[in-house]
Amino acid sequence: GVGGSGAQKVNATGKVFNLNRLSDFPGTYHGISRGLTLIEGKMHAKLTNQIGVVMYLAGQTEGLASSLGAQAFEVHLKN
């Protein structure tokens, strides 16, 4: 991401919109997130992939990091 620093582990849940087929879910998601982690913290993000699938995430973080700005996440499905 851009606009943050540190290292953190994220455990998040959220809602997905504009998902017409499961095969549309994997990919690179870009968006804005914000959060502050000093041992434990919270994060919020809105991410969109190249097909238009949108994820709104909220979760718990562990580590020492701050994030505010553009983020990119690679999402893969596992069996």
C-alpha positions as CSV (number, residue, x, y, z in Angstrom):
1,G,0.0,0.0,0.0
2,V,0.9,3.7,-0.2
3,G,0.5,6.0,2.7
4,G,1.2,3.6,5.6
5,S,4.1,1.9,7.3
6,G,4.9,-1.0,9.5
7,A,3.8,-4.7,9.5
8,Q,0.5,-6.2,10.5
9,K,-1.6,-9.3,10.4
10,V,-5.2,-8.7,9.4
11,N,-8.3,-10.8,10.2
12,A,-11.3,-9.2,8.4
13,T,-14.9,-9.9,7.4
14,G,-17.1,-7.9,5.2
15,K,-19.7,-7.8,2.4
16,V,-19.2,-8.3,-1.3
17,F,-21.2,-6.5,-4.0
18,N,-21.5,-6.9,-7.8
19,L,-20.4,-10.5,-7.7
20,N,-22.2,-12.3,-10.5
21,R,-20.1,-15.4,-10.7
22,L,-17.6,-16.9,-8.2
23,S,-14.9,-16.8,-11.0
24,D,-15.2,-12.9,-10.8
25,F,-14.0,-12.9,-7.2
26,P,-10.2,-13.6,-7.5
27,G,-8.0,-10.8,-8.8
28,T,-6.2,-7.6,-7.7
29,Y,-8.3,-5.3,-5.5
30,H,-7.5,-1.6,-5.2
31,G,-9.0,0.9,-2.8
32,I,-8.7,3.0,0.3
33,S,-8.1,1.7,3.8
34,R,-7.5,3.2,7.1
35,G,-6.3,1.8,10.4
36,L,-3.8,2.1,13.2
37,T,-2.2,-0.9,14.9
38,L,-0.3,-0.7,18.1
39,I,-0.2,-4.4,19.2
40,E,-3.9,-4.7,18.4
41,G,-6.2,-2.4,16.4
42,K,-9.0,-2.1,13.8
43,M,-9.0,-1.6,10.0
44,H,-11.7,-0.6,7.5
45,A,-11.4,-0.8,3.7
46,K,-13.3,-0.5,0.5
47,L,-11.7,-2.4,-2.3
48,T,-12.7,-2.9,-6.0
49,N,-11.2,-5.4,-8.5
50,Q,-10.8,-5.0,-12.3
51,I,-14.2,-6.5,-13.0
52,G,-16.1,-4.2,-10.6
53,V,-16.5,-6.5,-7.6
54,V,-16.5,-4.4,-4.4
55,M,-15.6,-5.6,-0.9
56,Y,-16.3,-3.6,2.2
57,L,-14.0,-5.0,5.0
58,A,-13.7,-4.4,8.7
59,G,-11.4,-6.3,11.0
60,Q,-8.9,-6.7,13.7
61,T,-5.2,-6.2,13.2
62,E,-2.1,-7.3,15.1
63,G,1.4,-5.8,14.9
64,L,2.7,-2.2,14.7
65,A,1.5,-0.3,11.6
66,S,-0.6,2.6,10.3
67,S,-2.5,2.6,7.1
68,L,-4.3,5.5,5.4
69,G,-4.4,5.7,1.7
70,A,-4.3,3.6,-1.4
71,Q,-3.9,-0.2,-1.0
72,A,-3.7,-3.2,-3.4
73,F,-4.5,-6.8,-2.4
74,E,-4.2,-9.9,-4.5
75,V,-7.1,-12.3,-3.8
76,H,-7.0,-16.1,-4.7
77,L,-9.5,-18.9,-4.0
78,K,-8.3,-22.1,-2.4
79,N,-10.0,-25.5,-2.3
